[in-house]
Amino acid sequence: MPHSIIVADDDKEICDLIKISLETKGYVVTTVADGRGVLKELKRQIIDLVIVDIQMPELDGYHLIEKMREKEEWKSIPIVVVSALTRDSRRSEELWARDLGVSAFFVKPFNPLTLVNTAEKILSGKEETT
């Protein structure tokens, strides 16, 4: 059974890029525009990995991660953050993400192949926190 991944970003082009990149490796990918969409999908299906932007409308990535970590059935789902950060905020954002147990952190623009390789490592259990 292929792994199921959800991608949350309010930029449809980013969602499509990540989705196509992951689907070429056989993953089942659902895209949503914000954190509320992620919560809806988590209630509807089993998700193996969440890839999330920080800055989104409605429910942003910060609050989504906090909500996921509060719920017993979701707290062990690996999360990868993909975010456009300013140079000044990068260090504090990465430290915050690690404190919440995020598996990897990518700054936009990112290399889709590197993201796919990271997802493969996480899903195969050979996770390397970056």
N, C-alpha and C positions, 0 to 999 in steps of 0.2 A: 504494500500500500504506500503510495507516494506521500511525502510529508506535505502538510498544509501550512501555508504561510500567509499572513495578512500584512499588507503594506498600507500605511496611513500617511498621506501627505496631501495637502490642499493644492499642490501643483500636479495636475493630471499628467503632464509630460514626464515628471519624475516617477510617478506611479507606473506609467506605461513602460518606461525604460527598465525599471526594476522588475516589473512583472515579466516582460519578455525575456530578460536576462535569466531569471530563475526558471521560467517555463522551459527554456531550452535544455535545462538539466533534469526535467521531469517533475518539478514541484508543482503542486496545485496552489495557485496564487489568487487571493481575493484582494481587491484594492478598495479603500475607503478614503474619504476626504478629511476625516477628523477622528478624534478619540471616541466620540459617541458611536461612530460606525464600528470601531474596534470592539467596544463593549457589546454592541448588538451581535456581532459575529461570534464573539467568545461565548455568548449564551446560546447561539444557534449551532455551532459546530466545534469540533476539536481542532485546536490550532497548535502547531508545533513550534512556531517562531513568529514573533511580531517585529516588524521593521517600521520604525516610527520617526516622524519629523517632530521637532519640538514646537515650532511656531505654527499652530493651526487654529482655525476658528472653533467656536463652540467649546470643545474640550481639548486643551493643548497636550503636548506630549508629556510635560511634567506631571500634570494631574492624572493623565491616563496611567502612567507608570505607578504612581502612588496608589491609585485604585486597584490596579492589578496586583500589587504587592500586598494589599490588605486582604484580598480574597484567597482563601486556602487553595481553591481549585485552580487559580491562575498564577499564584506566586512563583511557581517553578518554571513557568514558560519563559524561555530565553527572549531577550529583547535586544535589538540592535537599533541604535539611534543614528539617524542620518539628518544632519542639520546644517544650515547656513549660519555660521558664527562669525562674529568679528574677531579679529586677531586678539584683542584685549580680553574677550570673554572666554576664549577657548579653554584655558587651563581650569577655570572655575567650573565650567560646564562639564568637562570631562571628570573632574573630581566628584561633582554632584552625581553624575551618571554612575560612576563606580560605587558610590555610597548606596545607590539604589539597586545595585547588583546587575547593571546592564552588561551584557556580554561583549559588546563592541561599540565603537563610536566612530562615525565617519563624518567628515566635514565636506559640505558641498563646495565646489564640484568634487565628485568622487569617481573612482574607477569602478564601473559596474562589474568587471571581472573579479576585482579584489573583493567586492561585496559578496558576490556569488561564492567565491572560495571561502570566505569567512562563514557564510551561512552553511556551507557543506561541512566545515569543521565543527561548527556548533551542533548541527543535527546528527553528525556521526559520533558525537560524544568526545571529539578531540578539540574541545573548545580552548581557545587561547584568548584571554581577555586583553583587549587593546585599548 
